[in-house]
Each structure stands twice: as C-alpha cells, then as structure tokens.
C-alpha cells in the first residue's frame, strides 16, 4: 500500500508521461524500493542493467524483472507492453537461472528441501517464459522419471509421513500439468511406465485428492491429444475403475472422472463405441450419475454441466449408424420387423403359405399396411430407405409396439376407424417424428466446446431416446385429433408438435414423466393461446398509414441499435481461447476505443471482473486498417485441422477481422448474443448493414414499442385504409364570425 501511495503521489500527480515512458516501483529483497521511469524504446537488457547498477549488482544478465503480484510472471520483450503506470515490479534471478536452481533443488536428498522445491516449481511453471527454460533442461523428463521410479523409493516413507508424500506427488503432477499445458512438448513422447504409474493413482481406492485430480486431468489430456496414448490409456484404465470416483462427494473429482470417460468414448474407434456403451450400461453409469451427481444436494457447476452435456451428446450419437442405414427391401430379417408390427396391431399370426390365394394374402397385407399408415402399402420397406432417419425409425416403432403395446394398438385402431382423409398415418408420422427428434438432439454432431445444455430426464432411463419417441408419437396423435387435421395438414401438425416438444424441453423437466405432463398441458388450444399472446405482444398493423409511419421511424431505430452496438464494443468483451484442456482456460480481451478509431486487445491470465482498461491491453488495430469481417466456416481458424473445424456450434460463434497484408484477428464469441453484438458493431464501423438475428429482433421490438407509444391516443379508433375524402365547399360562408 505504501509503495502504491508513494508512486501515485510522486508520479501520477505530475504531468502525464510520454507514451513510451512508464513509471514504476522496483523491489529487491533487503533494499528500499526504487522509483524509476522505464523507457519502452530501450532494450529490456539495458533497463535490467540500469536497475542492477543502482544496487551495485554485477552480472546483470543473470537477472530479470517480474510482476510483483500473484502471478509473478517474467517480463519479456514480448509482454513488456503490459507494464502499467504505477506497477510494482521485482528484480529477480533470470528464468534460466531459476530453472537451473529448481532443476537441482528437486533432486535434493532432503525431503523437506525437495518438497519446497516442487512447491515452487508448481507455481513457477504457470509462466511460459520459465516453462520454456525448464523444458530446455529436459525438466519434463526429470519429472516423469520421478513419477515412474522415485515414488517406489518414497513408498517406505509413505507409511510414516503420508501427508508429505501426498504433497510431494501432488506438486510434481501439478508442475507437470502446468508445463504440458503450454503446448511446447508433444504428448506422444511419454512411456508406458509413466502411463501405468498415473493410472495406478486413479485405480487406488484411497489416494490424496489433489493427486487424484491431477492424475485424471493428465489421463484426459493424453487421450484427447494422442491416438497412440489413447490406446495405451484404454488398456490401463477401465470404466469400472472410474465409477467409484463418481460415487464420492467431491464434485471436482466427479467432473474429472466423467471427463476421462467422455474422452475415452470420443476417441474410441467407431466399431468399439457400441461395445463401450454396453460396458457403461452394465456398470450402471447412467444411474450412478443420476443419483450421485444430478440428484445430489449440491448444485451442478458449469464444468460438470458441460461434461454431462458431452456425455449426453456422445450417447445419442450412437444412434447415428442406424439413422444413416437404409432398409434393404429384400432383407427378410428387416421385413420380419414390419410383419411383427402388423401382428401386434391386428393380433394376427403369420399365415402359412398355402392359406388362401397369393392375391388374397397380398390384398390383406396391403389393407393392413394402409391402416398402419405406411406410404407404400405394397412394400412398406421402401418407406425406410430415406436417410435420415433410416432404420432408426423402424427401431422406434418396434420399441413402441412392444413396450407400450396398449397405446400402440389404440393409435392404430383409432386411425383405422376414421375416414381416410382424417386418419393420422402412424408409419409416416413415426418416420418424420424420428427425423425431427434427431434434428432437435443434433444426433451425429460433435459436442460443442462451450455448451452446458444437458437434460436431466435423459439420464433417468436406459432407453431414453426410445421413451422420448414414445411420448412424442402419442402427443402427435393427440395433436392431430385436436387440430381435426387431414392428410393435407400433415406438415402443419408436425410444426405444432415440434413447438410443443421444444417448449416442454426448454423447461428442463427432471424426468420423462414430468416431460409427459408438460406435453399434456401444452395442448393445441394452449399453443394457440401462447401464439396469440406472443402475436399481440408483437402486434403489427398492416394498414398503409401505419406501414408509412414504420418506414419513417425505422432509420431512427437502426441508428439507436447501431449506437448500442458501438457502446457495447467500447465496453469490451472477454473471449476464451479454446484449447484441448478446457479447465485450463486462457482468456483475451478486446474493446473499441471511445473515439471508435482503434481496437485494443490483449491476453489475460483469468476472466476479468468488469471492464479491462485500455492501457492494460498491449495490442492495437486501427479501424481504418480493417478490410472485412468474415464469419463461420470462412474464418481462418475454422479452416485449421482439428475438432473445431467439424464443430457446428463453435463455427456459428466464430468471426474474424481481416486487416492489412492478409492478417486476421480471430474471435470465438462466448455466446450467440455476443457474436451478434460484435459482428453488428464491426459491420457498423465499416459502414455495412447490421444483419444479425439480434438486430432483426431488436429492430422489431423497438419499432413495435415506438409504434404503440405513438398510437396510444388512437386506441379503439379504427384507422382507415385510405385518407378520408375532402368535403365539398360550403354553399355559403354565413357561419363565419367576424371577431372585429
């Protein structure tokens, strides 16, 4: 506090310094801090020499400056622009010297000295400048050797000094994770012995919580970053060994455990995923997650919500194979499923070949297939050649017929007794509904890096998709009756059913029964009421005078939206750098200058609380240099290899700014709202149209509000379509009164 007060009074109260001069305090242990001006044009080595000379310290090349805050990050030529006026710096040993000292200290024979060194290493490894130096000394190999062989030597000590052993191992693994997170060293370089050792910490029934967390994080990163390591990890870790970690009370451990399961699931070859899903079912993973995570007394944090969402997506993606498989009309086994649907619906046994004429049997089959609602009455197998939904629709129909037999028979027989034009075709409805549900749940798409949207009800049943279908097909039949629909209304009914399903899902029901109740309450009448209510809130008069007034007001509203977008850009937004290890989030911040002429941006160590000042953002991009704004898959960072390229949701949040000499500033917005705000704002700066969905919504909302305000005095007065006629001239003007 004293240092900051001294700086503020002695320096900041004076005239503003030149742009390249930064006024700081510099500490050195045992000495009074120095107040000095740093010329950012000077080489950093010259500044360090000047500081060392002030304290009569030789060999200035062995010293460096670092921030005297919680990060203790080294100052380099690359990040020196981050130094702010009034900052407190510390003179310390150079990164190379510190790395060399720690490299030696962690090999000390003294347990206390080793423990202290590993603790310092775990902290220092967060700094990429130090990490590079330590890695150059083959430091990661030293840590892996300590994990592989050193722990045996400490096994005897573990019994008598267990806390010390746990801390030592925890700091070792923490340092390893931090060093690897910089992406300097490839994950492919690690031995089987190291993997076995890490896996053994996960497999032990009682292990230090910090050690267990780091071990699970390492295994997840290995699986996600290397195909070879995936195979080795899969041999060492079984689902059964991860399950107990989900049954504990530590949500961080549970999150890491689910993350490892998801990583193994995601990287498994396609032919092994179903086998793995069967193992997960045998181990009752779903019910364990439901009882120990979703229905526990603790609230679910955002990382756990993301992992549950990923697990939900990966589980539903197992349906993709059936969804994209066409039915072979000549395959007898597949045709037998259709025969089974007929048998259950009409309680008929398969007739022997000699029972009646062939023509009579064909006629009977055709009649029954028509009642079942297939489009092709002669060979309904043809209906299932459309992909999607392919064979998945037939699977759903058979599940419904077998597990909800009464409802199935009732639907078929009800529609059989209706007039042809009023019957709800069960076969066609099931095929289209299955396709719709696959679209809603995005079956076949990779999980988003940023989504947390999991549905608890899908964790309440082993066959949740099939049960989901069963609830929705009954809803469809009910809605069809309520709408008194005919075959010509099929698409209208499907639109209403989609709306009913989406409204019910948005309430996040906790169980399939709750979902059914929500659907029951969302009758067609209720949907009409909701639509009417929403329509009234967005009332739009179509008479020519009103249309003319809207056109007159619209430019004012667009200008208002434009100013709001530019104001938001001036406030700035924190963007996340997506990496393979989500929990080690890295952030950067971008904001527009108040005069709308410069974009300021720079890296952050953590997500900021509130706005980040302009002077702490070291990089600048003049708006005049911006050539274009590109979005989605046209962005350079979406064309790179990797999962991001295939991830539709991330693509929808991506945009890039192209500036001079074909350079790009790449963004991934935190959500759709921020994406719309930034793309609108950047387009406004370039004098282009703001065309985002948010702009259209804002324009509609504000325009309607303004219209209603201006028309308040006209309530209950009918507005004519055309201007009233001008009355005829009076026959005389005797009614005029002369005031004089």
C-alpha positions in Angstrom: 0.0 0.0 0.0 2.9 2.3 0.9 4.6 1.7 -2.5 1.4 2.4 -4.5 0.6 5.5 -2.5 4.2 6.8 -3.0 4.0 6.2 -6.7 0.6 7.7 -7.1 1.5 10.9 -5.2 5.1 11.3 -6.6 4.4 10.3 -10.2 0.8 10.2 -11.2 0.0 13.6 -9.8 2.6 15.1 -12.2 2.1 15.9 -15.9 1.2 12.8 -17.9 4.4 11.0 -19.1 5.2 10.4 -22.7 3.5 7.3 -24.3 6.8 5.3 -24.2 7.6 6.2 -20.6 6.2 4.0 -17.8 6.7 5.0 -14.1 7.1 2.0 -11.7 8.5 0.9 -8.4 11.1 -2.0 -8.4 11.7 -4.2 -5.4 14.9 -6.1 -4.4 14.9 -8.2 -1.2 16.5 -6.3 1.7 16.6 -2.9 -0.1 14.3 0.1 -0.3 12.2 0.0 -3.5 13.4 2.2 -6.4 11.1 4.6 -8.2 12.1 4.8 -11.8 11.0 5.6 -15.3 11.1 2.8 -17.9 11.7 3.8 -21.5 9.8 1.2 -23.5 12.0 2.0 -26.6 15.1 0.8 -24.7 16.1 -2.9 -24.9 14.9 -4.7 -21.8 18.5 -5.9 -21.1 19.6 -2.2 -20.8 16.8 -1.5 -18.3 17.8 -4.5 -16.2 21.5 -3.4 -16.3 20.4 0.1 -15.1 18.4 -1.4 -12.2 21.3 -3.7 -11.2 23.8 -0.9 -11.3 21.6 1.1 -8.9 22.0 -1.7 -6.3 25.6 -2.4 -7.3 24.8 -5.9 -8.6 27.1 -7.4 -11.2 26.4 -10.0 -13.9 23.1 -8.3 -14.9 22.5 -11.0 -17.5 21.6 -13.3 -14.6 18.7 -11.1 -13.5 15.3 -10.4 -14.8 12.2 -8.4 -13.9 8.9 -9.9 -13.0 5.5 -8.6 -11.8 5.3 -8.4 -8.0 1.7 -9.7 -7.9 0.1 -13.1 -7.5 1.2 -14.3 -11.0 5.0 -13.4 -10.6 5.2 -13.7 -14.4 8.5 -12.7 -16.0 8.7 -9.5 -18.1 9.9 -10.2 -21.6 10.3 -8.2 -24.8 7.1 -9.8 -26.0 4.9 -8.8 -23.0 6.7 -5.6 -21.7 3.8 -3.5 -23.1 1.6 -4.9 -20.3 3.5 -2.8 -17.7 1.2 -0.1 -16.5 2.0 3.2 -14.8 2.2 2.7 -11.0 3.0 -1.0 -11.4 5.3 -2.7 -8.8 8.0 -4.9 -10.3 10.6 -7.2 -8.7 14.2 -7.7 -9.7 14.8 -11.5 -9.5 17.1 -14.2 -11.0 16.7 -14.8 -14.7 14.3 -17.6 -15.9 17.3 -19.7 -17.0 19.0 -19.3 -13.6 15.7 -20.0 -11.7 15.0 -23.1 -13.9 18.6 -24.4 -13.3 18.3 -23.9 -9.5 14.9 -25.6 -9.3 16.2 -28.4 -11.5 18.9 -29.1 -9.0 16.7 -28.5 -5.9 14.0 -31.0 -6.8 16.8 -33.7 -6.9 17.8 -32.9 -3.3 18.2 -35.8 -0.9 16.5 -33.8 1.8 12.7 -34.5 1.8 11.9 -31.0 3.1 14.1 -29.3 0.6 12.6 -31.4 -2.2 9.1 -30.7 -1.1 9.7 -26.9 -1.0 11.4 -27.0 -4.4 8.5 -28.9 -6.0 6.0 -26.4 -4.5 8.0 -23.5 -6.1 8.1 -25.4 -9.4 4.4 -26.0 -9.4 3.9 -22.2 -9.0 6.6 -21.1 -11.5 5.5 -23.5 -14.2 2.4 -21.4 -14.9 4.8 -18.8 -16.6 5.6 -19.8 -20.2 8.9 -18.0 -20.0 10.1 -20.1 -17.1 8.5 -23.2 -18.5 10.5 -22.9 -21.8 13.7 -22.7 -19.8 12.8 -25.6 -17.5 11.8 -27.7 -20.5 15.1 -26.9 -22.3 16.8 -28.5 -19.3 14.9 -31.7 -20.0 12.8 -30.9 -16.9 9.7 -32.8 -18.1 11.7 -36.0 -18.5 13.1 -35.5 -14.9 9.5 -35.1 -13.6 8.3 -38.3 -15.4 11.3 -40.2 -14.1 10.5 -39.1 -10.6 6.9 -40.3 -11.0 8.0 -43.6 -12.6 10.8 -44.6 -10.3 11.0 -42.1 -7.5 7.7 -43.0 -5.9 9.0 -46.5 -5.1 11.8 -45.0 -3.1 9.2 -43.0 -1.1 6.9 -45.9 -0.6 8.6 -46.8 2.7 8.3 -43.2 3.8 4.6 -43.1 2.9 3.6 -45.0 5.9 5.4 -42.7 8.4 5.0 -39.4 6.5 1.9 -39.9 4.3 0.9 -36.1 4.2 4.5 -35.2 3.0 4.4 -38.0 0.3 0.9 -36.8 -0.9 2.0 -33.2 -1.1 5.2 -34.1 -2.9 3.4 -36.2 -5.5 0.7 -33.5 -5.9 3.2 -30.7 -6.5 5.1 -32.9 -9.0 2.0 -33.7 -11.0 0.8 -30.1 -10.8 4.1 -28.9 -12.2 3.8 -31.5 -15.0 0.3 -30.4 -15.9 1.2 -26.7 -16.0 4.3 -27.3 -18.1 2.4 -29.5 -20.6 -0.5 -27.0 -20.9 1.8 -24.6 -22.7 1.9 -26.9 -25.7 5.7 -26.9 -26.0 6.1 -30.6 -25.7 4.2 -33.3 -27.6 2.1 -35.7 -25.6 3.3 -38.6 -27.8 6.7 -38.7 -26.0 5.6 -40.4 -22.8 6.4 -44.0 -21.9 4.1 -46.9 -21.0 5.7 -46.9 -17.5 4.6 -43.3 -16.9 1.1 -44.0 -18.1 0.9 -47.1 -15.8 2.0 -45.1 -12.8 -0.5 -42.3 -13.4 -3.2 -44.9 -14.0 -2.3 -46.6 -10.7 -3.0 -43.4 -8.8 -6.5 -43.4 -10.3 -7.0 -47.1 -9.6 -6.1 -46.9 -5.9 -9.1 -46.9 -3.6 -7.6 -44.3 -1.2 -5.5 -41.6 -2.8 -4.8 -37.9 -2.0 -7.5 -35.8 -3.6 -5.0 -33.4 -5.3 -3.0 -36.3 -6.7 -6.2 -37.9 -8.0 -7.4 -34.7 -9.6 -4.0 -34.2 -11.4 -3.9 -37.8 -12.5 -7.3 -37.8 -14.0 -6.5 -34.5 -15.8 -3.3 -36.0 -17.2 -5.2 -39.1 -18.5 -7.9 -36.9 -20.1 -5.2 -34.8 -21.9 -3.3 -37.9 -23.1 -6.5 -39.4 -24.6 -7.6 -36.2 -26.3 -4.1 -35.3 -27.7 -2.7 -38.5 -28.9 -4.2 -41.5 -30.7 -1.3 -43.8 -29.5 -1.7 -42.7 -25.9 -5.5 -43.3 -26.1 -4.8 -46.9 -26.9 -2.3 -47.2 -24.0 -4.6 -45.4 -21.5 -7.6 -47.5 -22.6 -5.5 -50.6 -21.7 -4.7 -49.3 -18.2 -8.0 -47.7 -17.2 -11.4 -49.4 -17.2 -14.8 -47.9 -16.7 -15.2 -50.0 -13.6 -12.1 -48.3 -12.0 -13.5 -44.8 -12.8 -17.0 -45.5 -11.4 -16.1 -45.3 -7.7 -14.8 -41.8 -8.2 -18.3 -40.8 -9.3 -19.8 -42.2 -6.1 -17.8 -39.8 -3.8 -18.8 -36.4 -2.6 -16.1 -34.3 -4.3 -17.7 -32.7 -7.4 -14.3 -31.8 -8.9 -13.2 -35.5 -8.8 -16.6 -36.5 -10.3 -16.1 -33.9 -13.0 -12.6 -35.2 -13.9 -13.9 -38.8 -13.9 -16.7 -38.0 -16.3 -14.3 -36.1 -18.4 -12.0 -39.1 -18.8 -15.0 -41.4 -19.6 -16.1 -38.9 -22.2 -12.6 -38.6 -23.7 -12.3 -42.4 -24.0 -15.8 -42.5 -25.5 -15.0 -39.7 -28.0 -11.6 -41.1 -29.2 -12.7 -44.8 -29.4 -12.9 -46.2 -32.9 -16.4 -46.3 -34.3 -16.6 -50.1 -34.2 -15.7 -50.0 -30.4 -18.1 -47.3 -29.3 -21.2 -49.5 -29.1 -19.1 -52.1 -27.1 -18.1 -49.3 -24.7 -21.7 -48.2 -24.4 -22.7 -51.7 -23.4 -20.0 -51.7 -20.7 -21.2 -48.3 -19.4 -24.8 -49.8 -19.3 -23.5 -52.9 -17.4 -21.7 -50.7 -14.9 -24.9 -48.6 -14.5 -23.0 -45.4 -15.2 -26.3 -43.6 -16.0 -28.0 -44.4 -12.7 -24.8 -43.5 -10.8 -24.6 -40.1 -12.5 -28.3 -39.6 -11.8 -28.2 -40.4 -8.1 -24.7 -39.1 -7.2 -24.4 -36.0 -9.4 -27.7 -34.8 -10.9 -29.9 -35.6 -7.9 -27.3 -34.9 -5.2 -27.8 -32.0 -2.8 -25.1 -29.9 -4.4 -25.7 -27.5 -7.3 -24.0 -28.6 -10.6 -21.1 -26.3 -11.6 -20.6 -25.2 -15.2 -17.8 -27.6 -15.9 -19.8 -30.6 -14.7 -22.8 -29.4 -16.7 -20.6 -29.3 -19.8 -19.3 -32.8 -19.2 -22.9 -34.1 -18.7 -23.9 -32.4 -21.9 -20.9 -34.0 -23.7 -21.9 -37.4 -22.3 -25.5 -36.9 -23.5 -24.4 -36.0 -27.0 -21.9 -38.9 -27.3 -24.7 -41.3 -26.1 -27.2 -40.1 -28.6 -24.5 -40.2 -31.4 -24.5 -44.0 -31.0 -27.9 -43.7 -32.9 -26.2 -42.2 -36.0 -25.3 -45.6 -37.5 -29.0 -46.7 -37.5 -30.1 -43.3 -38.5 -28.0 -43.4 -41.7 -28.7 -47.0 -42.5 -31.2 -47.6 -45.3 -33.5 -50.5 -45.1 -32.9 -53.3 -47.7 -36.4 -54.2 -49.1 -35.1 -57.6 -49.9 -33.7 -58.4 -46.4 -36.1 -60.9 -44.8 -34.9 -60.2 -41.2 -35.8 -56.5 -41.6 -39.1 -57.3 -43.3 -39.9 -59.5 -40.3 -39.9 -56.4 -38.1 -42.7 -54.9 -40.3 -44.6 -58.2 -40.0 -44.2 -58.0 -36.2 -45.7 -54.5 -36.2 -48.7 -55.9 -38.2 -49.1 -58.9 -35.9 -49.1 -56.8 -32.7 -51.5 -54.2 -34.1 -54.1 -56.6 -35.5 -53.4 -59.7 -33.4 -52.9 -61.9 -36.4 -50.4 -64.8 -36.8 -48.4 -65.2 -39.9 -50.5 -67.3 -42.3 -49.0 -70.4 -43.8 -48.1 -70.1 -47.5 -51.0 -72.4 -48.5 -53.7 -70.4 -46.7 -55.7 -68.8 -49.5 -54.6 -67.4 -52.8 -51.5 -65.3 -53.2 -53.6 -62.4 -54.4 -55.9 -62.6 -51.4 -52.9 -62.5 -49.0 -51.4 -59.6 -50.9 -54.7 -57.7 -50.6 -54.9 -58.4 -46.9 -51.3 -57.2 -46.3 -51.9 -54.1 -48.4 -55.0 -53.3 -46.4 -53.2 -53.7 -43.1 -50.2 -51.7 -44.2 -52.5 -48.9 -45.2 -54.1 -49.0 -41.7 -50.6 -48.8 -40.2 -50.0 -45.6 -42.1 -47.2 -46.5 -44.4 -46.9 -44.5 -47.6 -46.0 -47.6 -49.7 -48.9 -50.0 -49.0 -47.5 -52.8 -51.1 -43.9 -52.8 -49.8 -43.6 -50.6 -46.7 -39.8 -51.4 -46.5 -39.4 -48.7 -49.2 -40.5 -46.1 -46.6 -37.4 -46.7 -44.6 -34.9 -46.1 -47.5 -34.9 -42.4 -46.7 -31.9 -41.3 -44.6 -32.1 -39.8 -42.1 -33.9 -41.4 -40.2 -33.4 -44.8 -41.9 -33.7 -47.9 -39.8 -33.8 -45.8 -36.6 -37.5 -45.0 -37.3 -38.3 -48.7 -37.6 -36.4 -49.5 -34.4 -38.5 -46.8 -32.6 -41.8 -48.2 -34.0 -41.0 -51.7 -32.8 -39.9 -50.5 -29.4 -43.2 -48.5 -29.0 -45.3 -51.6 -30.2 -43.6 -53.9 -27.7 -43.1 -51.7 -24.6 -46.2 -49.5 -25.0 -48.4 -52.1 -26.6 -51.8 -50.8 -25.5 -51.0 -47.3 -26.7 -49.7 -48.6 -30.0 -52.8 -50.7 -30.7 -55.1 -47.9 -29.6 -53.4 -45.4 -32.0 -53.5 -47.8 -35.0 -57.1 -48.9 -34.4 -58.3 -45.4 -33.8 -56.9 -44.2 -37.1 -58.2 -47.3 -38.9 -61.8 -46.4 -37.9 -61.5 -42.8 -39.2 -62.2 -41.5 -42.6 -59.2 -41.9 -44.9 -58.5 -38.1 -45.0 -58.7 -37.7 -41.2 -56.5 -40.6 -40.2 -53.2 -39.9 -38.7 -50.8 -42.2 -40.6 -48.7 -43.9 -37.9 -46.0 -45.1 -40.2 -45.4 -41.8 -41.9 -45.7 -39.9 -38.6 -43.1 -42.2 -36.9 -40.6 -41.7 -39.7 -41.0 -37.9 -39.8 -41.0 -37.7 -36.0 -37.8 -39.7 -35.6 -36.1 -37.4 -38.1 -37.4 -34.4 -36.2 -36.1 -35.7 -32.8 -32.7 -36.4 -34.3 -32.6 -32.8 -35.5 -33.6 -31.5 -32.1 -31.0 -33.5 -30.3 -28.4 -33.0 -33.1 -27.6 -36.7 -33.4 -24.4 -37.1 -35.3 -22.9 -33.7 -34.5 -19.8 -33.3 -32.3 -20.3 -31.8 -28.9 -19.8 -28.0 -28.6 -16.8 -26.8 -26.6 -18.9 -24.2 -24.8 -22.4 -25.7 -24.3 -23.7 -26.7 -20.9 -27.2 -27.7 -22.1 -27.8 -31.2 -20.7 -31.3 -32.6 -20.0 -31.7 -34.5 -16.6 -34.6 -36.6 -18.0 -32.3 -38.4 -20.5 -30.3 -39.8 -17.5 -33.4 -41.4 -16.0 -33.8 -44.3 -18.4 -31.5 -46.7 -20.2 -33.6 -46.3 -23.4 -34.2 -42.6 -23.1 -34.4 -41.8 -26.8 -36.9 -44.6 -27.4 -39.0 -43.4 -24.5 -38.7 -39.8 -25.7 -40.1 -41.0 -29.1 -42.9 -42.9 -27.4 -44.1 -39.8 -25.5 -43.9 -37.7 -28.7 -45.7 -40.1 -31.0 -48.6 -40.2 -28.6 -48.5 -36.4 -28.5 -48.6 -36.2 -32.3 -51.7 -38.4 -32.4 -53.4 -36.3 -29.7 -52.5 -33.1 -31.5 -53.7 -34.5 -34.8 -57.1 -35.1 -33.3 -57.2 -31.7 -31.5 -56.5 -30.0 -34.9 -59.0 -32.2 -36.7 -56.3 -32.5 -39.3 -56.5 -34.1 -42.7 -53.7 -35.6 -44.7 -53.1 -32.2 -46.3 -52.4 -30.7 -42.9 -49.5 -33.2 -42.1 -46.7 -30.6 -42.2 -48.8 -28.1 -40.1 -49.3 -30.8 -37.4 -45.6 -31.6 -37.4 -44.8 -27.9 -36.9 -47.1 -27.7 -33.9 -45.7 -30.9 -32.5 -42.1 -29.5 -32.8 -43.2 -26.4 -31.0 -44.8 -28.4 -28.2 -41.7 -30.6 -27.8 -39.3 -27.6 -27.8 -41.4 -25.7 -25.3 -41.5 -28.7 -23.0 -37.7 -29.3 -23.3 -37.0 -25.7 -22.5 -38.5 -26.2 -19.0 -35.8 -28.8 -18.3 -38.0 -31.5 -16.8 -36.3 -33.7 -14.3 -37.9 -37.0 -15.6 -39.7 -38.4 -18.6 -42.9 -38.4 -16.5 -42.5 -34.7 -16.0 -41.9 -34.3 -19.7 -45.1 -36.2 -20.5 -47.0 -33.9 -18.1 -45.6 -30.8 -19.7 -46.7 -32.2 -23.1 -50.2 -32.9 -21.8 -50.5 -29.3 -20.6 -49.3 -28.0 -24.0 -52.5 -28.9 -25.9 -53.1 -27.4 -29.4 -55.5 -24.9 -27.7 -52.8 -23.9 -25.3 -50.3 -23.4 -28.2 -52.9 -21.2 -30.0 -53.2 -19.1 -26.8 -49.5 -18.8 -26.5 -49.1 -17.8 -30.1 -51.9 -15.3 -29.8 -50.4 -13.8 -26.7 -47.0 -13.5 -28.4 -48.6 -12.1 -31.6 -50.3 -9.4 -29.5 -47.0 -8.5 -27.9 -45.6 -8.1 -31.4 -48.7 -6.6 -32.9 -48.1 -5.3 -36.4 -50.7 -3.2 -38.2 -50.6 -3.5 -41.9 -52.7 -0.5 -43.0 -50.8 1.9 -45.4 -50.6 4.8 -42.9 -49.1 2.5 -40.2 -46.7 1.0 -42.7 -45.6 4.5 -43.8 -45.1 5.5 -40.2 -43.0 2.4 -39.6 -40.8 3.2 -42.6 -40.3 6.8 -41.3 -39.3 5.6 -37.8 -37.1 2.7 -38.9 -33.9 4.7 -39.7 -34.1 6.3 -36.2 -34.4 2.9 -34.6 -31.5 1.5 -36.7 -29.3 4.4 -35.6 -30.2 3.6 -31.9 -29.3 0.0 -32.4 -26.0 1.0 -34.1 -25.1 3.3 -31.1 -25.9 0.5 -28.7 -23.6 -1.9 -30.5 -20.8 0.5 -30.6 -21.2 1.3 -26.9 -21.0 -2.4 -26.2 -17.8 -2.7 -28.2 -16.4 0.2 -26.2 -17.2 -1.7 -23.0 -15.4 -4.7 -24.5 -15.7 -8.5 -24.1 -13.6 -11.3 -22.7 -13.1 -14.1 -25.2 -11.8 -17.6 -24.3 -9.0 -19.3 -26.2 -10.3 -22.8 -26.8 -7.6 -25.4 -26.1 -7.7 -29.2 -25.7 -7.8 -28.9 -21.9 -10.9 -26.8 -21.2 -10.3 -26.4 -17.4 -7.1 -24.5 -18.1 -9.0 -21.6 -19.7 -7.0 -18.8 -21.2 -8.6 -15.5 -22.0 -8.1 -12.4 -24.1 -10.0 -9.1 -24.0 -10.9 -6.8 -26.9 -12.6 -3.4 -26.8 -13.2 -0.4 -29.0 -11.7 3.0 -28.2 -14.2 5.7 -27.2 -13.5 7.6 -30.4 -14.3 4.4 -32.4 -10.9 4.5 -34.2 -8.9 1.7 -32.6 -9.5 -1.9 -31.4 -7.5 -2.6 -28.2 -6.8 -6.2 -27.3 -4.5 -8.4 -25.2 -4.2 -11.6 -23.3 -5.4 -12.1 -19.7 -4.5 -14.6 -17.0 -8.0 -15.0 -15.8 -11.6 -14.0 -16.6 -11.9 -10.3 -15.6 -14.5 -8.9 -13.1 -15.8 -5.9 -15.1 -14.1 -3.9 -17.8 -10.4 -4.0 -18.6 -8.7 -0.6 -19.0 -7.4 0.3 -22.5 -3.8 0.9 -21.2 -3.6 -2.7 -20.0 -4.3 -4.1 -23.5 -1.0 -4.1 -25.2 -2.1 -4.6 -28.9 -3.9 -2.2 -31.2 -5.7 -2.5 -34.5 -6.8 0.8 -36.2 -10.3 0.5 -37.5 -9.1 2.2 -40.8 -7.0 -0.9 -41.5 -9.9 -3.3 -41.3 -10.7 -4.7 -44.7 -13.5 -7.1 -44.0 -15.3 -9.2 -41.4 -15.8 -12.9 -42.1 -17.9 -15.4 -40.2 -18.4 -19.1 -39.6 -16.6 -21.7 -41.7 -15.0 -18.9 -43.8 -12.8 -17.9 -40.8 -9.1 -18.9 -40.9 -9.3 -20.6 -37.5 -12.2 -22.7 -38.6 -10.3 -24.0 -41.6 -7.5 -25.4 -39.5 -7.3 -29.1 -38.8 -8.9 -30.4 -35.6 -12.2 -30.8 -33.9 -13.1 -27.1 -34.2 -13.4 -27.4 -37.9 -16.1 -30.0 -37.5 -17.9 -28.4 -34.6 -21.0 -26.7 -36.0 -21.8 -24.7 -32.8 -18.3 -23.3 -32.5 -18.4 -22.3 -36.2 -21.6 -20.4 -35.5 -19.8 -18.3 -32.9 -16.6 -17.7 -34.9 -15.7 -14.5 -36.7 -12.5 -12.9 -38.0 -11.3 -9.4 -38.8 -9.2 -9.1 -41.9 -6.7 -6.3 -41.9 -3.7 -5.2 -43.9 -1.4 -7.7 -45.7 -4.0 -10.5 -45.2 -3.6 -10.7 -41.4 -6.5 -11.9 -39.3 -7.7 -11.3 -35.7 -9.7 -14.4 -34.9 -12.6 -14.5 -32.4 -14.9 -17.2 -30.9 -17.7 -15.4 -29.1 -18.8 -16.7 -25.6 -22.4 -17.0 -26.8 -24.7 -16.1 -29.7 -25.7 -12.8 -28.2 -22.1 -11.5 -28.0 -21.5 -12.9 -31.5 -24.4 -10.8 -32.9 -23.3 -7.7 -30.9 -19.7 -7.9 -32.2 -20.5 -8.7 -35.9 -23.1 -5.9 -35.9 -20.7 -3.4 -34.3 -17.8 -4.3 -36.7 -20.1 -4.1 -39.7 -21.4 -0.7 -38.5 -17.8 0.6 -38.2 -17.2 -0.5 -41.8 -20.5 1.2 -42.9 -22.1 -2.1 -43.7 -25.6 -3.4 -42.9 -26.1 -5.0 -39.4 -27.8 -8.2 -40.5 -27.6 -10.4 -37.4 -30.6 -12.2 -35.9 -30.3 -10.0 -32.8 -30.5 -6.8 -34.9 -33.7 -8.0 -36.6 -35.2 -8.9 -33.2 -34.2 -5.6 -31.6 -35.5 -3.6 -34.6 -38.8 -5.5 -34.4 -39.1 -5.0 -30.6 -38.1 -1.3 -30.5 -40.2 -0.5 -33.6 -43.3 -2.1 -32.2 -42.8 -0.3 -28.8 -42.3 3.1 -30.6 -45.4 2.5 -32.8 -47.5 1.6 -29.8 -46.4 4.7 -27.9 -47.2 6.9 -30.9 -50.6 5.3 -31.4 -51.7 5.4 -27.8 -54.3 8.2 -28.5 -55.8 6.1 -31.3 -56.8 3.2 -29.1 -60.2 1.7 -30.1 -60.3 4.0 -33.1 -60.4 2.3 -36.5 -57.7 3.5 -38.8 -59.0 3.9 -42.4 -57.1 2.2 -45.2 -57.3 5.3 -47.3 -57.3 9.0 -46.3 -60.8 10.5 -45.8 -62.3 12.4 -48.7 -62.0 16.2 -48.7 -65.6 17.6 -48.0 -67.3 19.8 -50.6 -67.0 23.6 -50.4 -70.0 25.0 -48.4 -72.7 26.9 -50.3 -72.2 30.0 -48.2 -69.9 31.3 -45.5 -72.5 32.9 -43.3 -71.3 30.8 -40.4 -68.0 32.7 -40.3 -67.9 35.0 -37.2 -66.0 38.3 -37.5 -64.3 39.0 -34.2 -63.9 42.7 -35.1 
